[in-house]
Amino acid sequence: MVGFFNLHDTPGSTEDYWLFPFFIDKSYQRNGFGAAAIEELCRHLKENQPDCQLTRLTVHPENDAGVKFYTTLGFTDDHVLTYGEPTFSRCLRGGNQQQGYRS
């Protein structure tokens, strides 16, 4: 197995989906699998979830490589903590990013 992820919608909303967790096995990292998976996921959401505006995720506060990876793929820091971790989101369609959710 190269990696795995779970995709969740926000209860009561179809405008944003959460990618949690997202893992690529260490032996497969830095080979493009993670970026390809994110791009395919976003393409899938655009085509199959027409109301979806954002893809959201959290990054462990000490995971600098993760922050760099996600920002390279177009995610931006929402400046909100979700379950104690910084929340990042990527717009799938035009418009401004919404504020993250607090827990």
KOLKOLMI-431830 format. One record per residue (C-alpha): x negated, y, z negated. Coordinates in Angstrom, 1 decimal. Layout:
KOLKOLMI-431830
SITE       u       v       w
SITE       X       Y       Z
...
This chain:
KOLKOLMI-431830
SITE       u       v       w
SITE     0.0     0.0     0.0
SITE    -1.4     3.4     1.0
SITE     0.8     5.4    -1.3
SITE     4.4     6.2    -2.4
SITE     6.8     9.0    -3.3
SITE    10.3     9.5    -4.5
SITE    12.5    12.2    -3.1
SITE    15.3    13.7    -5.2
SITE    17.9    16.3    -4.6
SITE    18.8    18.9    -7.2
SITE    22.0    17.8    -8.9
SITE    24.9    19.7    -7.4
SITE    22.9    21.1    -4.6
SITE    21.7    20.0    -1.2
SITE    19.6    23.1    -0.6
SITE    16.4    21.8    -2.1
SITE    14.7    18.4    -2.6
SITE    12.0    17.4    -5.1
SITE     9.1    15.3    -4.1
SITE     8.2    13.6    -7.4
SITE     6.0    11.7    -7.7
SITE     3.7    11.7    -4.6
SITE     0.6     9.5    -4.7
SITE    -2.0     8.3    -2.2
SITE    -4.2     5.5    -3.4
SITE    -7.7     6.8    -4.1
SITE    -9.3     4.5    -1.5
SITE    -7.1     6.1     1.2
SITE    -7.4     9.8     0.1
SITE    -9.1    12.3     2.4
SITE    -8.1    10.4     5.5
SITE    -5.0    12.4     6.5
SITE    -2.4    10.1     5.2
SITE    -1.1    12.5     2.6
SITE    -0.8    15.4     5.0
SITE     0.9    13.2     7.6
SITE     3.3    11.9     5.0
SITE     4.2    15.5     3.9
SITE     4.7    16.7     7.4
SITE     6.9    13.7     8.3
SITE     8.9    14.1     5.1
SITE     9.6    17.8     6.0
SITE    10.5    16.9     9.5
SITE    12.9    14.2     8.2
SITE    14.5    16.7     5.8
SITE    15.0    19.3     8.6
SITE    16.6    16.7    10.9
SITE    18.7    14.8     8.4
SITE    19.5    17.3     5.6
SITE    20.7    20.5     7.5
SITE    21.4    22.4     4.2
SITE    18.0    21.8     2.8
SITE    15.9    25.0     2.6
SITE    13.0    23.9     0.3
SITE    10.9    21.0    -0.7
SITE     9.6    21.3    -4.2
SITE     7.0    19.5    -6.3
SITE     4.9    20.0    -9.4
SITE     1.2    19.7    -9.7
SITE    -0.7    18.7   -12.9
SITE    -2.3    21.9   -14.3
SITE    -5.8    20.4   -14.0
SITE    -5.4    19.1   -10.5
SITE    -7.2    21.8    -8.5
SITE    -7.6    19.5    -5.5
SITE    -3.9    18.9    -5.5
SITE    -3.2    22.7    -5.6
SITE    -5.5    23.2    -2.6
SITE    -4.0    20.3    -0.7
SITE    -0.4    21.5    -1.1
SITE    -1.2    25.1    -0.4
SITE    -3.0    24.1     2.8
SITE     0.3    22.4     3.8
SITE     2.3    25.6     3.2
SITE     3.5    25.2    -0.4
SITE     3.4    28.3    -2.5
SITE     3.2    28.7    -6.3
SITE     6.7    29.5    -7.7
SITE     5.0    30.8   -10.9
SITE     7.5    28.6   -12.9
SITE     6.7    25.6   -15.0
SITE     8.9    22.5   -14.6
SITE     8.3    19.9   -17.3
SITE     5.2    21.8   -18.2
SITE     3.6    21.7   -14.7
SITE     3.4    24.5   -12.1
SITE     6.1    24.2    -9.5
SITE     5.3    24.7    -5.8
SITE     7.7    24.9    -2.9
SITE     7.7    25.0     0.9
SITE    10.4    26.6     3.0
SITE    11.8    24.3     5.6
SITE    13.7    27.0     7.4
SITE    13.5    30.8     7.7
SITE    14.1    33.0     4.7
SITE    12.6    33.8     1.4
SITE    11.6    31.2    -1.2
SITE    14.0    30.9    -4.1
SITE    12.8    30.9    -7.6
SITE    12.0    27.6    -9.2
SITE    14.0    25.8   -11.8
SITE    13.1    25.9   -15.5
SITE    13.5    22.9   -17.7
